[in-house]
């Protein structure tokens, strides 16, 4: 039903697309974040919103619509008019994993959506509570194996940390209980309260707590060490190359978005990423700027699907 509506809307607007593209944008643009405020996707969207607004001459507003394993925000974007005034921020694994495992809502990642522009890329960091008697990843794995079912892993439901955590447990053969939350921030709060012993999240979120001694960092998933946390080894260095991963964050629009509008939006993002202030801000949250064309983003997504979908099936990853 939803796909038919999208198709009909696209056909009705086809004749108006050239004229609309010439005047685009003539009002504010909304970027839907199907995640909680303060989450990596939300932060990335807000970092690019201001420079996009400056390049486009119109306001770019980020609106959070979390819940349903991203389904609420995804539906809002999918059913919006394909005119460029409603976009969505997501990341490379989540965008195509969510419809594969969500039991109540599905969509075609590369057919129902148009990849508009990539913005940033980065890895995740695995941290543990200080009371856990382990200083390295190897020691933590040994402790978890010796204490099956006694440790809790907190994560935002339907997020990449949940999947990476599943990969970690599968690779290490550990029995660590899953504690799902509406968002990753809530999981960190419970970790500080002593109810969760393991968390996986962005460096920007976890690094300050690590520096304060409230959490202990064991490894990052990116291929190389992060400049913000140079003493933290990678998963590969720690003997778990199968848990290594890199996330690419970007903007999507509903199917039927006119190519001229896609090009205009992509240009605004890439121009915004040329700013040294924007690039520095992205690096401060543990990511790297990630420019590129819509075609580049589409190819990246297609290649990532080939890697992640088999992992989803192997781990039995579920959203609800």
N, C-alpha and C positions, 0 to 999 in steps of 0.2 A: 504493500500500500504506500509506504513512504517513498520507495523508489519510483513508483508510478507518478506520484505527485511531483517529485524532483524532475522527472523526465518531461512531464507536461509543462511545468513551469519553465523549463529550459527552452522548449519549443515555442512557447508563447512569447518569450522574451528575445528569441533569436533575431527577429527583425528589428528590435529596438537596441540590440547590443552595440552596434557601431556608434550610434548617436550617444548612447549612455557612456560609452568608453571615452568619447571625446571630451565630455564634461566632467568625468570622474576625477576626484571626488567633489561633490558639492554640498556635503554634509558630514557629520561625524561618523567615524568608523568604529565598530564595536569588535573587540577581540574577546571571545569567550574562552575562559580557562576552566576546563572540566576538573579542576583540582582545587584544593583548599588554598586560602590566602597564605603567602609565605612559602609555598611549595616551589621547587625548582622551575616548573613550567610557568607559574605565576610570576616569579621574579624575572625570568628571562623576558616574558611578554612586557612587563613594565619597564624594563631597561631599554627595549627597542621602541616602545610606544612614543616617547617624547621625540626622538630624532625622526621617526616616521611622520609624526604630526608636523614637524618643521618642514620636512621635504614635500609633504602633500598639501600643506596649507589648511588642514582640517584637524579637528581633535581626534585622537585615537584613544579610546577608553577600554580598559580591561575590566571584564565582568566575570566574577567567579561563579561557576555553577557545578560544584562538586557533587558526588554521590552516584550510586549505581555502578561503581567501577568505571567511571567516566561517562556512562550512558546518558545522564541528564544533559551534560554540556554538549555531547556529540549529537544528540537528537535535536537540540536547539539550533545547532549549526547546519545539520543536514537538511532540516525543513525550512531554513531561511531562504529568501530570494537570492539567487546567484548573481548579485550585482556588485559584490566587493565591499558592501557595508557591514557584513557579518563574517568574521573570520574566526578561526580557532587556533589556539596554541597547543601543541602536543609534542611528543618525542618519538623517535624512530621505532623503538620496540613497542611502546604502549599503543600507538595508533593502529598497528595491525595485529597485536596480540589480543586486545580487548574484544573485538568481535568474534575471535576464534573460541574464546573460553567463556564469554558472558552467556548465561543460560536464558536470559530474557530479551536480549536485544542483539542484533547482528547487522553488519554492513560490509560492503566491499571497500577496503581501504583505498585502493587506487582507482576505483570506478565511481564511487559515490562522493569522493573528495578530490580536490585539485591541490597538489603540493605547490605552495606559492613561493616560499623562501625559507632556507635554513638560517638560523641565527647564531647558535652556539653549540659547542660540544664539550663533553666532559665525562669523567668517570665517577664512581661512587666510592665511599669509604666504609669499611666495616669497623664498628667500635663495640666495646664491651664495657660493662659496669666495672668500676675499680675494685669492687669486692671479689670479682672473679679471679681466682689465683692463676693468672696467665699473663705473661709479658709479651709473648709472640703468638703468631697465628698457629704455629705448630703446637705450642703448649695449650692453647685454647682448644684445639681439635682433640688433643689427648684428654683434656679434662672433660670435654663434652661426651666423649666416648665412654669415659669411666663413670659418668653420671647421667645415663640416659633418662630423658623426660624431666629432668630437674631444672633445665634452663628454658627461658622464654625468649622468643624472637618477636619483637614488635615491629609492625610495618603499616603503611597506608594501604588499604585494600585496593587491588587492581592497579598497583604501581610497579615500576621496574624493581625497586628494592625487594618486593615480595618475590618476584621471579628469580632475582639473583640469589636471594636467600634460599630458595628451593634448589637452585643449582648448587649452592654451597653445601647444603645438607646431603644432597645426592652424591656429590663428589667426595665428601669426607666420611660418609656413612654414619652421620651423627643423628641422634634423636633429640631434636630441640623443638619445643612446642611453639606453634604459630599463634600469635595474638594479633588479629587484624583490628585496625582502627580506621576511622573515616579519613584521616590524613596522617602523614608522617610526623607532624609536629606533636600530635597527641601521644604518639608512641615514644617520642623522646622525653616528653614530660613524665610519663609513667616510668621510663628508664631512670630518670633522676630521682623518682620516688621509690625506687627499689623493686618495682614489680616486673621489670623487663631487664634481661641481662645482655641481650645482643640487639644491635640495630644496624641497618645499612642505609646510608643517606648521602646527601651531597656534602662536599667538603665545606661549602659556605655555611651550612647549618651546623655541622658537627665540630669543625675546627676550633671555634671559640671555646666550646665546652671541653675539648681535649686540652687546650692550652691552660684552662683553669683547673685542670686535674679532676674534673667531674666525670669524664669518660676517658677510655684508653683506646687509642687508634692502633689497629693491628695490620691493616692492608688496604690498598686502593685497587679498584678494578681496571683503571686505565693502563694502556701499554707502557707508559713511562711514569716516573714519580712526578708529583705535583709540586710546583715551585712554592706554593703556600705551606706545604707540609713535606719538606724534602727528606725528613727522617723516616717517613712511613713507607715501607716497601710495597711493591706491587704484588698482586696475587701470583703473577708468574714467578717473581723472585722468591715468593714464599712457597712455591711448589704446587700451586693450583692454577695452571694456565687455563683450564677449562672454565674457570669462574671469571676470567678477564672479559671486560666489555666496555664499550664506549657509547655514550648516548648522544644523539643529535637532536636538538630542539628546533622547532620551526613553525611556520604558519601554514594553515590549510584553509581552503574555501570550499563551499558546496559545489557539487558537479554542475556544469553549465556556466561557470564563471568565464566571461569573455577573455580571450587571450590578451587583448590590449589592456584590460584591467589587471590581469595577473602580472603582466610586464611592468605596469606602472607601480604596483605594490612591491614587486621584487626589486625594482630599481630603488625605491624609497628605503627598503631594508638595507640593501648593499651600500647605498650612499651613507646611511646612518652608521653602518659598521666601519666606515672610514675614519670616523671621529676617534681621536686618541682617548678622549674622555670616556666614550662609550666602550671602547676596547679595554681600557683600564678597569672600568666598572665590571665588565664581564669576567675579567681575570680575577678580580677581587672575590668573586663568588666561586672560584675554583674551576671556571670554564675557560674555553678559548673561543674567540670569534670564529664564525663558520660561514663565510660568504659563499655565494654560488647562484647559478641560474635555476629556474624551476625544473629544467630538464636534469640538472645535476642532482637536485633533491629527489626527484622521482626515481632516478637510477639507484641512488643510495638506499631508498626505501625498498625497492625491488630486491636489491642484493641482501639487505638486512633480513627481509622476510625469509629468504632461503636459509639463513643461519638460525634465526630465533624460533621459527615455527617447529622444527624438529625438537628443539630443546623444550618447548612448551609441552609437546606431546610426551616427551621422555620423562619430564618431571611431574606430569599430572597437574600442572598449574591450573587453579580455578579462581574465579572472581567471587562467586557466591554459591 
